[in-house]
Amino acid sequence: MHRIGIVVGAVSLFVAVSASASPAAPALDPAGTGSRSVVEVQHASPTRPLIAVSHRGAAGHAPENTLAALDAADELGAETVEIDIQRTADNHIVLLHDTTLARTTNVESVFPDRSPYLVGDFTLREIKRLDAGSWFAPSFTGERIPTFDEALDRLERLDLNLFLEVKEPALYPGIERAVAEELAGRRTWLEHNPAWEPRKLIVQSFDWDSVRRSKSLLPSVPHALLGRVPEARIGEFTWAHMINPNHTTIDAAYVRRVQDAGLEIMPYTINDRQRMDHVLGLGVDGFITDFPDTGQRAIADFNGGRDAIDRAATPAPALVRY
């Protein structure tokens, strides 16, 4: 059964940042005016709806990590999308899953002598010359790799929540600070959705040291560890909000262990409907999928079945005759 969270006494956390803040904190006052910004973070009930996080935008329906994929996720009714970010040679953050450009662009034809086509070897201007859509389908020919800034603009316009994965941060020293500064300049991403809605923003990575660095820069933002944290080590990461492992590595006991530590769990990447049903039965808080439409149907059916069980377990009221 899906976990129901109970909290005694809500906690309000105030994060204050000024121009004189320590170097570890992102600047909410980039102009250096000395103004003081305060973000109130409400940690109320952790009871949130089950969600199907739309992977890489909506990778089953559009070329991954493109604006077209974000549009597809919105059209399919997704509330939350996941995207991947890396950094160019001239320090621009762009959306891309692989560390090379070869699989999802035409880089080999545009720049035939630039093997191994590492993202970090190309400038943003060069990357913007690439076609990032035709590999998926001819109808997406001409789709470009968006910058993080462009993606945030689109997410805000579509009113979508975000799981932000920092890919291979060891290749891009300081990327956590760059991400923090970008998000700090957009106040809406530092605000929390109500407890009965999906989380506004999650920052996550397979590099758990990077996740910890990011958390120190963005203390009000929930963070997640990607991968299966050994049971004996889960207690080391209670500063995080989620552990999101591969769905093939978990069982009901592991789900309970994560949740008993006060963390949520949303495994990746589940595209098979039967597997979605199985994982929901383990009690997870949601899952990540290339097909948010299928995921939402699985959740709707699961919730409907759970409601029916709850109704059946509730004794009928006694008949009173007057």
C-alpha positions as CSV (number, residue, x, y, z in Angstrom):
1,M,0.0,0.0,0.0
2,H,1.2,3.5,-0.8
3,R,2.8,5.2,2.3
4,I,0.8,7.9,4.0
5,G,3.0,10.4,5.7
6,I,2.1,11.9,9.1
7,V,3.9,14.9,10.5
8,V,3.4,16.4,14.0
9,G,4.0,20.1,13.8
10,A,5.0,21.7,10.5
11,V,8.4,23.3,10.3
12,S,9.2,26.5,8.6
13,L,12.7,27.1,7.4
14,F,13.9,30.5,6.4
15,V,16.9,30.8,4.0
16,A,18.4,34.3,4.0
17,V,21.0,35.3,1.5
18,S,22.6,38.7,1.1
19,A,25.5,40.3,-0.8
20,S,27.7,39.5,2.2
21,A,26.7,35.8,2.3
22,S,29.4,33.2,2.5
23,P,30.9,31.9,-0.8
24,A,29.0,28.6,-0.3
25,A,25.6,30.3,-0.9
26,P,24.2,31.2,-4.3
27,A,23.8,34.9,-4.9
28,L,20.1,35.9,-4.8
29,D,21.4,39.5,-5.3
30,P,23.4,39.2,-8.5
31,A,23.4,42.9,-9.1
32,G,25.3,43.5,-5.8
33,T,22.7,45.9,-4.5
34,G,22.9,44.6,-1.0
35,S,19.2,43.8,-0.9
36,R,18.1,40.9,1.3
37,S,16.0,38.1,-0.1
38,V,14.2,35.6,2.2
39,V,12.6,32.4,1.0
40,E,10.2,30.6,3.3
41,V,10.2,26.9,2.9
42,Q,7.3,24.9,4.3
43,H,8.0,21.4,5.3
44,A,4.5,20.2,6.1
45,S,2.9,16.8,5.5
46,P,5.0,14.6,3.0
47,T,1.7,13.1,1.7
48,R,1.8,13.8,-2.0
49,P,0.1,12.3,-5.0
50,L,1.7,9.4,-6.9
51,I,3.3,10.8,-10.0
52,A,4.7,9.5,-13.3
53,V,7.7,11.7,-13.9
54,S,8.1,12.2,-17.7
55,H,11.7,11.2,-18.5
56,R,14.0,13.4,-20.6
57,G,11.0,15.6,-21.4
58,A,8.9,12.8,-22.9
59,A,11.5,10.5,-24.5
60,G,8.9,8.0,-25.8
61,H,7.1,10.6,-27.8
62,A,9.7,13.2,-28.9
63,P,13.5,13.6,-29.2
64,E,14.8,13.6,-25.6
65,N,15.9,16.7,-23.8
66,T,14.5,19.1,-26.4
67,L,11.8,21.8,-26.1
68,A,9.6,19.6,-28.3
69,A,9.9,16.9,-25.6
70,L,8.8,19.3,-23.0
71,D,5.8,20.3,-25.1
72,A,4.9,16.7,-25.6
73,A,5.0,16.0,-21.9
74,D,2.6,18.9,-21.4
75,E,0.3,17.8,-24.1
76,L,0.2,14.3,-22.6
77,G,-0.9,15.7,-19.3
78,A,2.4,15.3,-17.3
79,E,2.8,17.4,-14.3
80,T,6.5,16.8,-13.7
81,V,9.4,16.3,-16.2
82,E,12.9,15.1,-15.9
83,I,15.8,16.6,-17.9
84,D,19.6,16.1,-18.0
85,I,22.2,18.9,-18.1
86,Q,25.8,19.2,-19.0
87,R,28.2,22.1,-19.8
88,T,29.7,23.4,-23.0
89,A,33.3,24.4,-23.6
90,D,32.3,28.1,-23.0
91,N,30.5,27.3,-19.8
92,H,26.9,27.3,-21.0
93,I,24.6,24.7,-19.5
94,V,22.7,22.6,-22.0
95,L,20.2,19.8,-22.0
96,L,21.8,16.5,-23.0
97,H,21.9,13.0,-21.5
98,D,25.1,11.5,-23.1
99,T,28.5,12.9,-22.6
100,T,29.0,12.9,-26.4
101,L,26.8,14.4,-29.1
102,A,27.0,11.5,-31.4
103,R,23.8,9.5,-30.6
104,T,21.2,12.3,-30.6
105,T,22.6,14.8,-33.1
106,N,24.2,15.0,-36.6
107,V,27.5,16.2,-35.1
108,E,29.5,13.6,-37.1
109,S,28.4,15.1,-40.4
110,V,28.6,18.8,-39.3
111,F,32.0,18.4,-37.5
112,P,33.5,15.2,-39.0
113,D,37.0,15.8,-37.5
114,R,36.0,16.4,-33.9
115,S,35.7,12.9,-32.5
116,P,35.0,11.8,-29.8
117,Y,32.4,14.6,-29.9
118,L,32.4,15.3,-26.1
119,V,29.8,17.9,-25.1
120,G,32.5,19.8,-23.2
121,D,34.7,20.2,-26.3
122,F,32.1,22.3,-28.2
123,T,30.9,25.9,-27.7
124,L,27.3,26.7,-27.5
125,R,27.4,28.4,-30.9
126,E,28.7,25.1,-32.4
127,I,26.1,23.0,-30.5
128,K,23.3,25.2,-31.8
129,R,24.3,24.3,-35.3
130,L,23.3,20.7,-34.7
131,D,20.1,18.9,-35.5
132,A,18.9,17.2,-32.4
133,G,15.5,15.9,-33.7
134,S,15.8,14.0,-37.0
135,W,17.4,11.0,-35.4
136,F,14.1,10.4,-33.6
137,A,11.7,11.1,-36.5
138,P,11.8,13.2,-39.7
139,S,9.0,15.4,-38.3
140,F,11.4,16.7,-35.7
141,T,14.1,17.7,-38.1
142,G,15.8,21.0,-37.1
143,E,15.1,20.6,-33.4
144,R,18.0,22.2,-31.4
145,I,19.7,21.4,-28.2
146,P,18.2,23.9,-25.7
147,T,20.1,25.8,-23.0
148,F,19.1,25.3,-19.4
149,D,17.8,28.9,-19.5
150,E,15.6,28.1,-22.5
151,A,14.3,25.0,-20.9
152,L,13.4,26.8,-17.7
153,D,11.5,29.5,-19.7
154,R,9.5,26.7,-21.4
155,L,8.8,24.9,-18.1
156,E,7.6,28.1,-16.5
157,R,5.3,28.8,-19.4
158,L,3.9,25.3,-19.3
159,D,3.7,25.3,-15.5
160,L,5.6,22.0,-15.3
161,N,7.5,20.7,-12.2
162,L,11.1,19.6,-12.7
163,F,13.4,16.7,-11.8
164,L,16.8,18.1,-12.7
165,E,19.6,15.6,-13.2
166,V,23.2,16.8,-13.2
167,K,25.1,14.4,-15.5
168,E,28.7,13.5,-14.9
169,P,29.4,16.5,-12.7
170,A,33.1,15.4,-12.3
171,L,33.6,16.5,-15.9
172,Y,32.3,20.0,-15.2
173,P,33.9,21.3,-11.9
174,G,31.7,24.0,-10.4
175,I,28.5,23.1,-12.3
176,E,26.6,22.9,-9.0
177,R,27.3,26.6,-8.4
178,A,26.3,27.5,-11.9
179,V,23.0,25.6,-11.5
180,A,22.4,27.2,-8.1
181,E,23.0,30.7,-9.5
182,E,20.6,30.1,-12.4
183,L,17.9,28.8,-10.1
184,A,18.4,31.6,-7.5
185,G,17.8,34.1,-10.3
186,R,14.3,32.6,-10.8
187,R,12.6,32.9,-7.5
188,T,9.7,30.6,-8.4
189,W,12.0,27.6,-8.4
190,L,12.9,28.2,-4.8
191,E,9.3,28.1,-3.7
192,H,7.5,24.9,-2.7
193,N,4.3,23.5,-4.0
194,P,1.6,22.7,-1.4
195,A,2.0,19.3,0.3
196,W,-0.9,17.8,-1.8
197,E,0.8,18.6,-5.1
198,P,4.0,17.1,-6.7
199,R,7.2,18.7,-5.6
200,K,8.2,21.8,-7.6
201,L,11.9,21.0,-8.1
202,I,14.2,18.1,-7.3
203,V,17.9,18.2,-8.1
204,Q,19.4,14.8,-8.5
205,S,22.6,12.9,-9.7
206,F,24.3,9.6,-9.6
207,D,27.2,11.5,-8.1
208,W,26.2,11.7,-4.4
209,D,29.0,14.0,-3.5
210,S,27.7,16.4,-6.1
211,V,24.2,16.1,-4.7
212,R,25.6,17.1,-1.3
213,R,27.4,20.1,-2.8
214,S,24.3,21.2,-4.5
215,K,22.3,20.8,-1.3
216,S,24.7,23.1,0.5
217,L,24.2,25.7,-2.2
218,L,20.5,25.3,-2.4
219,P,19.4,24.3,1.1
220,S,15.7,25.0,0.6
221,V,15.6,22.8,-2.5
222,P,14.8,19.0,-2.2
223,H,17.6,16.8,-3.5
224,A,17.6,13.1,-4.6
225,L,20.3,10.4,-4.8
226,L,20.1,8.4,-8.0
227,G,21.0,4.7,-7.7
228,R,20.4,2.1,-5.0
229,V,21.8,3.3,-1.7
230,P,22.8,0.2,0.4
231,E,20.4,-0.3,3.3
232,A,23.2,0.1,5.8
233,R,24.0,3.6,4.4
234,I,20.5,5.1,4.0
235,G,20.9,6.8,7.4
236,E,23.8,8.8,6.1
237,F,21.6,10.6,3.6
238,T,18.7,11.9,5.6
239,W,19.6,15.4,4.5
240,A,18.2,14.4,1.1
241,H,14.5,14.0,0.2
242,M,14.6,11.0,-2.1
243,I,16.5,7.9,-3.2
244,N,15.6,7.0,-6.8
245,P,17.1,3.6,-7.8
246,N,16.8,1.5,-10.9
247,H,13.4,-0.3,-10.6
248,T,15.1,-3.7,-11.1
249,T,17.0,-3.3,-7.9
250,I,14.2,-2.9,-5.4
251,D,11.6,-4.9,-3.5
252,A,8.9,-4.0,-0.9
253,A,11.4,-4.3,2.0
254,Y,13.8,-1.8,0.4
255,V,10.9,0.7,-0.3
256,R,9.9,0.5,3.3
257,R,13.5,1.0,4.5
258,V,13.8,4.1,2.5
259,Q,10.5,5.5,3.6
260,D,11.0,4.6,7.2
261,A,14.1,6.9,7.1
262,G,11.8,9.7,6.0
263,L,12.7,9.7,2.4
264,E,10.6,9.2,-0.8
265,I,11.5,6.7,-3.5
266,M,10.8,7.1,-7.2
267,P,12.5,4.4,-9.3
268,Y,13.6,4.8,-13.0
269,T,12.9,4.1,-15.9
270,I,9.8,2.1,-16.2
271,N,8.1,1.8,-19.6
272,D,6.3,-1.5,-19.3
273,R,2.8,-1.3,-17.9
274,Q,2.9,-4.6,-16.0
275,R,6.1,-3.4,-14.3
276,M,4.5,-0.1,-13.5
277,D,1.7,-2.0,-11.7
278,H,4.2,-4.1,-9.9
279,V,6.3,-1.2,-8.6
280,L,3.2,0.7,-7.5
281,G,2.3,-2.4,-5.5
282,L,5.6,-2.1,-3.7
283,G,4.5,1.2,-2.2
284,V,6.7,3.6,-4.1
285,D,5.9,7.4,-4.2
286,G,6.0,7.5,-8.0
287,F,8.2,6.5,-10.8
288,I,10.1,7.8,-13.9
289,T,9.0,6.8,-17.4
290,D,9.4,7.7,-21.1
291,F,5.7,7.3,-21.5
292,P,3.9,9.6,-19.0
293,D,0.5,8.8,-20.6
294,T,0.9,5.1,-19.8
295,G,2.3,5.9,-16.4
296,Q,-0.7,8.1,-15.5
297,R,-3.1,5.4,-16.5
298,A,-1.3,2.9,-14.3
299,I,-1.5,5.3,-11.4
300,A,-5.2,6.1,-12.0
301,D,-6.0,2.4,-12.1
302,F,-3.9,1.8,-9.0
303,N,-5.6,4.6,-7.1
304,G,-9.0,3.4,-8.2
305,G,-8.3,-0.1,-7.0
306,R,-7.0,1.1,-3.7
307,D,-10.2,3.3,-3.3
308,A,-12.3,0.2,-3.9
309,I,-10.4,-1.8,-1.3
310,D,-10.8,1.0,1.2
311,R,-14.5,1.2,0.5
312,A,-14.9,-2.6,0.9
313,A,-13.0,-2.5,4.2
314,T,-15.3,0.2,5.6
315,P,-18.3,-1.3,7.5
316,A,-21.6,-0.2,6.1
317,P,-23.6,2.1,8.4
318,A,-26.2,0.5,10.5
319,L,-29.8,0.9,9.3
320,V,-31.7,3.1,11.7
321,R,-35.5,2.9,11.6
322,Y,-37.6,5.8,12.8
